[in-house]
Amino acid sequence: MDNSGRPIRFKVTALLLVPIVSLVLLWGFAAGLTLGDGMRLLEINTLVNGVATPSEKAVIELQHERLQSARHLRGRADQETLVRQRLTSDQALAAFRRLASADDTQDAVDEDLRIRLTTLFAELDRLPAIRALVDSRSADPVRVIDSYNKIIDATFRVYDQMILVPDITIYQQARSVTALGEAKELLARQRALLSAAGGGGRLSDAEHAAFTRMVSTHRLVRRQAMATLDAGLRAPYDRREFALLHRDFVLLESRVTASRQVPSDLTPVERLWTEVERDQAEVVDLLVTRVTPAAVGILVQIAVAGGLGLIMLVLSVLLSLRFAGRLAAELGALRDAAGELAEVRLPHLVDRLRRGQDAPEESLPEIEGAPEIRDIGHALDSVRHTAYEAAADQAKLRRGVSQVFVSLARRNQSLLHRQLTQLDAMQRKEEQPETLADLYSLDHLTTRMRRHAENLIILSGATPGRGWRKPVPVVDVLRAAVAEVEEYARVQVLPVPSAALTGSAVADVIHLIAELVENATVFSPPQTRVLVRAELAAAGLAVEVEDRGLGIPEPELAELNRRLAESPEFDLADSDRLGLFVVAMLASRQGVRVTLRPSPYGGISAIALIPAAILAEEAPALQ
């Protein structure tokens, strides 16, 4: 038995550590969230260098390419200019793909952003098809502009994911700056459409509808972005020069929307575009410079609050472990006392009482510790005393019941023996066949009653009175066993080898075989036979009783074999298994090994292996 007390110590320590571990986990969760926020902000610089900046350059080149493509469709730009712009766009896109796929950039990219980048790369793969439309002049400017728009829109969805930073202030300003970038893109679309139509030209119905949508969307997006932008970031857009340029452009938009006529002078568009490009770049740089200080501030908060919290948690753990050690030692002693009582003292006491031996009562040793621990020790001793009294009373009751069974069975056995003697005398005197048959039937019934009476004696732990002094042939033993069964006419005893049993074992073996044969006749159809055969084996004599019944399920068969092998103590509550207990007790007494197994005919074969120790040489047949 393990007396180290380690399981008790572990359980007590775990009990004390539950609230502390909960606090540790809560502290770690909060610190992890805050640390994650800080690291996310620090990763923004990596994302800016690996994704935002190269993609912005690629977008600018795509905007120029879209402008030249729209002009080319209307014959306002030559092929050489368009080709040079495409080469510039390809260089910017290649740099963007290379930087976005770099290891450091991929480490900073989360799953949602990676999905957006994959979508963007898929849109960029459509660029050769768009260029083919332009070269073949098989599409109008509106369709070509829309094709480029889808690529650039995918880029802004990447920006939407990048600005999801934990600092709410930075997020709001980043959202506004991104919206200004979308307003700039809408301005570029208007510029491409007006440039394609050319100064003094006239917009078609499709171009006019597209331009009208661009105007309304541009004004709405710009107004919402400027409304949430703080003073520091909107300073470039508040300059008077920008205000004048924007006013001139708004007037131009209104005239084109109203008349579909493009002014001959598109200078306001180009001047505003140049100013917006410069101002947007300046605003983005101002926003990026705010990210690192915010991240450093969060990490400083973690270092202060988290460090102090960690120190307090460590102290709490140390104090709890010390307290747990003392309590575990006391509980360990209590556990050892309870274990000794349950595993040694009480089983030993019950075993001695069952065997009818004296078992003096012994108190538990005194348990030291806290008052509560001592009280539990006294309670355990009270339990021990109560269990001792209950076991002693139970043993007395079992002995009394056994004595009653033996007494009743002995009386019945004596009366039945006298009845068998009287029946034997009557059979010798009677000459009428009908009366003689009735006497034989009565004699057989009395023999069965004697066996049932002997069952009570055997279950009570005593031995039946009848016995033999000399060896008895095995064939006579088997016939005597069959004669004690009600349906003996169905039983066929096959030829047996020349062997005999010692006289002291004959009664028990006859009784054992009779129980097996009766069980076979009861649990098999009345029209079938029960075969009894015997064969010599290396370990003794094997007697097999085979029926042709319905058999027994495998789990139940295994349980029956276990009971036969272990010779369990008779349980009054299990009255349906009296024959099983009788066979087990007789087999244990004589060293016979009984095994049940399925029969090839569907029934059960019971094999009783009689040991060589109780076999003798051939003896004359019973008289």
N, C-alpha and C positions, 0 to 999 in steps of 0.2 A: 504494500500500500504506500502510495506517495505521501510523505509527510512534509514536503518542502513548503507547502502553502502557496505555491506559485499561482495556481488558478484563482485562489481567493484574492491574492494581491493584485492580480491582473484585473479582476472584476471590480474591486474597490477602486483601484486607480482609474479604470475606465469610467466608473460612476462619477468620480470627482472631476475627471477631465472632460466630461460631456459639456458642461456649460463653458469651460475654458476653451475647448476646441471650437465650440460654436462661436465664441468671441473671436478666436483666431481666424476662423473662416470668414466671419463678418468683416474683420479688419482687413484680411487679405483681399476679400471681394471689393471693399471700398478702395483700398490702396491700388488694387489692380485696375479698377475703372479709372481712377484718377491718373495712374501712371500711363494707362493706355491712352488717355486723352492727351497727356503731355507728349508721348511718343508719336501719336498721330500728328500733332502739330509740328513736331520736328521732322517728320517724314514729308511734310508738305514741300519743303525745300527740294527734296529728292524728286518729288512728283513734278514740281515746277520745272526743274532742269531736264527731267527725262521725258515729260509728257506735255506740260502746258506750253513752255517756250517753243520747242520744235514744232508742235502742232499749230501754234499761232502763226509761226512763219510759213508753214505749209498752207494754212488757210489764206493768208495774205496773197501768196502766189497763185492759189486757186481762184481767188477773187479777180486777180489780174488776168488769169487765163480765161475765166468766164467772160470778162469784159472784151478781150480780144476775139474770143469765139463769137460772141454776139455781133461785134462789128464786122467780123469776117463774113458772116452769113448775109449781111447787107452790103458787102463790097466796100466797107469802110476801113478795112485793115488787110494788108497783104499777107501772103502765106509765110513769108520769111519771118515777119514779126511774130506771128502766131507760133511758129516752130521754136523760135528762141524762147518764148515764154513757156512753152511746154517743157523745154529742157530745164529751165529754171525751176518749174514746179516739180519735175521729177527728182531733181537734186534735193529740194526741200522735203519731199515725201520720203525719199530714201533715208535722209538723216533722221526724220521723225521715227520711221520704223526701227532703225538701228538703236536709237536712244531708248525708245519705249520697250524694246526687247532685251535691254541690258539686264544683267543679274541684279544690280542694286536697285534698279527701277522695279523689277518684278517682285523683289522682296517687299517693297513698299506698297504694292498694288494689292487691294483686297479683291474678293471674289466678284463683287458687284461691278467694280471698276474694270476688272478683267473682261467681264461680259460686254461692257460698253466698248472697250477697245476692240474686241473681236468683231463687234457689229460695225465699228468704224472701218476696220481693215477690209471687211466684206464690201462696204460701199466704195472704198478706194479701188477695189478690184474691178469695179464697173467703169472706171475712168477711160480705159481704151475704147470701150463701146461708145461712150459719149463723144470721144474725139472722132470716131469713125462717122458718127452722124454729122458732125460739123464738116468734116472733109468732103462728105458726099452731098452736103447741102440738102439732105432729105428731111430736115426738121426746121421749124421756124424758131426765132430767137426765144420765144416764151418757153417752148419745150426744152431747149438746150439749157436755158437759165434754171429751170426747175430741176433738171438733172444734176447740175452742179449744186443746187441748193440742198438736195438730199444728202450729199457728202458733207457739206459744211454743217447741216443740222445735226448729223451724227457726231460731229466734233463737239458741238455745244452740249450734247447729252453726256459726253465724257466730262466736260467742265462741271455739269450739274452734279455728277457723282464726286468729283474731286473736292468740291467746296463743302461737303458734308463733314465739317470739323466740329469738335466738341465745344469750342468756345462760341457762345451764342452771338456775341458782338461781331467777332470776325466772320462768322457764318452769314449774318445779315448783310454786312458790307460786301462780302465776296459774292453773295447772290445779286446785289445791286450792280457790282462791277461786271458780272457775267451778263446781266440784262443789258447793260450799256454796250457790251460786246455784240449782243444780238441786234441791238439797234444799229450799231455800226454795220453789221452784215446786211440789214435791211436797206441801209443807205447805199451799200455797194450794189445791191440788186437794182435799186432805182437808177443808179448811175449807169449800170450795164444796159438797162432797157432804154434809157434816154440816149445813150451813146450809140446804140444800135440804130435807133430811129434817125439820129443825126440832127444837128441844129437846123431849124426850119422845117423838119419833117413832120409827119402826122402819124399818130399811133393808130394801129388797127383796132378792131373791136376786142380781140383777145389781149392785145398789148395794153389797151386802155383799162380793161377789167383787172388785169394783173397789176398794173401800176396803181390803180385805186386801192386795191387790197394792201399793197406795200405801203402806201402813204398812211392809211389808217392804222395799220399794225405798227409801223415805225413810230408814229406819234404816241400811241398808247404805251408801248414798251419803254420809250424814252421817258415819258412822264412818270411812270411807276418807278423806274430806276432812280431818277433824280429825287423823287420824294423821300426815299429811304436812305440815300447816300449822306454820310455825315459831312461837316463843313470841310474837314481836311482833305477828303478825297474828291469833293466836287469843286474844289478851288480852280482846277484847270478849265472847267466848263463854265465857271462864273465870270471869266474874264470878258471884258467888254468887246474885244475883237471877235471872240467866238459868238457872242450874242448877236452881233451885227451880221456875221456870216450866216448864222442859223435863221435869222429873220429873212434875209434875202432868199434863202433856199425854200422856206415855207411859202413865200409868195410865188416862187416858181412852181412849186408843187400845186398850189391852188389853181394857177392859170392852166397848167397842163391838164389837171383833172377836169376843169370846167370846159376846156375847148378842144382837147386831144391834140392841140398844136404844140409842137416842141419849139421853145424859143431858139432863135439863131445863136444866141450867146449862152453857152453852158458853163461859163466861168464860175458862177456861184456854186455849181455842183462840185467842180474840181477843187475850188478853194476850201469849201467845207470838208470835203473828203480828206484833204491834206491835213487840216487842223484836227479832225477827229482821229486820224491815225496817230498823230503825235500825242494828243491828250489821253487817248485810251492807253497807250503804252506807259505814259507817266503815271496814270492812276493804278495800273497793275503793279508797277514797281513799288508804289507807296503801300499798297495792300500787303505785298510779300514781306516788306520790312517789318510789319506788325506781328508776323506769325512767330518768329523766334523768341522775342521777349515774353509773349504770352506762354509759350511752352516752358521757358525757363522758370517763370513764376509758378506754374503748376508743379513742376518738379521740386522747387524749393518748399512748397507747402507739403508735399509728400515727405520730404526729408525731415521736416520739423514734426508735423503731426504723426506721421507714421513711425518715426523713430521713437518718440516718447511712448506711443501706444505699444510698440513692440517691447520696450523695456518693462512696462507694467505687466504685460502678458507673461514675459519670462519669469518675473518675480512671482506672479500668481501660480504659475506651473510648478515652480520649485517648492513653494509653501504647500501646495496641494499634494505633491508627491511625498513630502515629509510626513504630512498628516496621514496620507494613505498608507505609508509604510508601517506606522504604529498601529493603525486600525487593522491592517491586514495581518499583522502578527497575532493580535488577539483573536481575530476571526479564524486564523489558521489553526490555533490551538483548539478553538471550538469545533472547527471542521474535523480535526483529527479525532476528537472525542466522539463526535457523532458518527464518523466513519467506522471507528472501532466498534461502537455499539451496534451499528447496522450490519457490518460485514463480518465481525468476529464473535462478539459476545452473544447477540440474540440468535444467530444461526447455530452456534455451538450449543446454546441452551435448548433450543427447540429440538435439535437432533438427539441430544441426550434424553430429553423427556420422551420423545417418540420411541426410543429404544427401551424405555422403562428404567433408565439409570437415574441415580440421584444427581441433581444439578444445584449446588448451593448458590444462593443469590450473592452477587458482588456489586458494590456501589461503584459509580464512576469516580475517578480522581477529581479533586477540586480544581476548577478552572479559574485562573487569575486574569484580571483585567478590569475594565470599567464595570460599574454596577450593572449595567444592562447585560454585559457579557456574562457576569456571574449568575444573573437571574436566568439567562438562557441555559447555562450549565445545570442549574438546579432543576429547571423544567425538563431537560433531557434525562436527568436521573429519575425524575418522577415518571417519565414515559417508560424508562427501562423497567422500573418497578411494576408499573401497570402491565407491560408486556410480559414480564415474568409470571405474574399471577394469572394472566389470561392463558399463557402457554401451559402452565401447570394444570389449570382447570380443564383445558382442552385435552391434555394428555390423560387426565383422570377419566374424562368423559369417553374418550376413545377406548381406553382400557375397559371401562364398564360396558360399553356397547359391544366390544369384541367378546367379553366374557358371556354376555347375554346371548350373542349369536352362537358361541361355542356350546353353551349349555343347551340351548334349544336344539341345535343341530345334533348334539350327542344323543339327546333323548329321542329325536326322530330317527337317528341312525340305529339306535338300539331296537326301537319298535319295528323299523323296516327290516332289520336283520332277523328278528323273530318271525316277522311275516314271511320273509323269503324261506326260512327254515320250515315253517308250517306249509307253505305252498309246495315246497319240494316233497314233503311227506305226502301231501294230497295227490301230487302227480304220480307218485309211485303206486298208490293204491287204486287210482282211477283207471277204468278200462274203457269207458265210453269215449269214442273219438271227439264228439261235440263238446262234452264237458272238459276233456283233456285240453282241447284247443283253447277254451276259455281260461283254463288255469294257466296255460303257457302265456296267454296275452296278459293276464293279471301279473304273472311273474315278471314279464318284461316291463310293465308299467312300474312295478315296485322297484325294479333295478334302476330305472330312470329317476324315480323319487329319491333313491339312496344317493345317486350322483349329485342331485341338486342340494341335498342336505350336506354332502361333503363340500360343495361350493362355499357354503357359509363358513364351514370350519377353515377352509383354505384362505378365504378372504379375511378371516379374523387372525391369521398368522399361525394357526395351529396345524397339526397334521391329522389326516383321517386315521381311524383305528385299524382298518384292514391292512394286511401286508402278507408277504411271502418270505419264507426263510431260504428257499432254494431258487436257483435260476429258472426262468420261465421262457420257453421258446417265443421268438418274435411273432410267429404266426398265431399263437394262442393269445398273445397280447393284443394283436390287431383285431382278432375275432371278438375278444372280450370288449374292446372299445366299441366295435360296431354294434354289439348286442345291447349297449346302453343307449342307443339312438332310436327314436320313435320310428323313423322310416328306414329301418335296417334292411328291408327287402330291396331298396334301390341301390344299396352299396355293394360293390363288387371288390373283393380283396384279391388282387393278382398274386401269382406265386412269389414267395419271398425267399431270400437266402437262408441258409442254415445258420442261425445265430440265436442268442438268448440274452435276456436282461437279468441283471442281478436282482435278487428278491426284494431288496430295499427300494428299488426304483420302479418296480412293476406297477404298483398302485398309482403313482403319480403319472407314469407314461400312459397307462390305460386311460386315466382321466383326461390327460392332455389331448390324446388322439381322439377321444370321444367328443370333446368340445369342438375340435376342428371338423370332424365328420358331421356333427349336428349342424354346425354353421353352414357347411356345404349343402346339406339337404334342405335347410330352411330357405336359403337364398338362391335356389335353382328350381326350374320348372319340375313339377311332379313326374312328368313322363321321361325325364332324363336320368342317367345313371351318375353315380359318384364313384370314382375309381380310387382305390387305395393301393399303393405299390411301395415296395421297400427295396433298397439297393445298398450294398456295402460301399463305403467311400473311405478315402485315406484318413479322414478325421473321425470316422465312426460309421453309423448307420443312418441313411437318409430315408425318411418316410414321407411320401408325398400324397396329399389328399387333393384331388382335382374334381371341380364341379363344372357344369356347363350353363352357368347362370348368366346374368347381365354384366357382371364385372363391377369394378370399383373405379371411379375417376382417379387419375394419377396423383393429384394433391392429397386426396383422402387416403390413398394407398400408402403414400410416403409417410403420412402421419401415423397410420396403424403400425407400420414397420418400426417407426421410431419408438412407439410405446412398447412394442414387443421386445425391442432390444434393451430399453432402459429399465424395464420392470417397474413402472411408476406405482406410487402408493395408491391404494384404493380410495376413490373419491365417492362419497355417498351421493353426491349430486349427479354423478354420471352413471345412473342405473342401467342405461341402455347398453353399456359396454361390459356387463358382468363377465361374460365369457372371455372377453379380451383380457380382463384383469386376472382371471383364473389361469388362463394359458400363460400369461407373462410370469405370474408368481411360480407356477409349477416349472416352467422352463428355467427360471432363475435358480430354483432350488436344486434341480438336477443337472444344470449346465447345458441344457438343450437350447440350440439356436433355432428360432422359428422365424421364417421369412415368407411373406406373401408376394406373389407376382402374377401378372396376367397369364391366363391360360390360352393356348392356341385356339380353343373352342369358344372364346369370348368370356369365359368365366374366370375363376381364381384358382390358382394352385398354391396350397399351403405346404411348405416343406419344413419338416422338423428334423434337424440334424442331431441325432443322439450321439453323445461323445463316446469314444471307445472305453472310457473309464468305467462306464456302467454296463458294458457288454460282457457277456460270459460265453463259455462254450455251449454247444447244443445240449439241451436238457430234455428229458422226457416230457411229452405233452401233458397239459393240465388234465386232471381227472375230475 
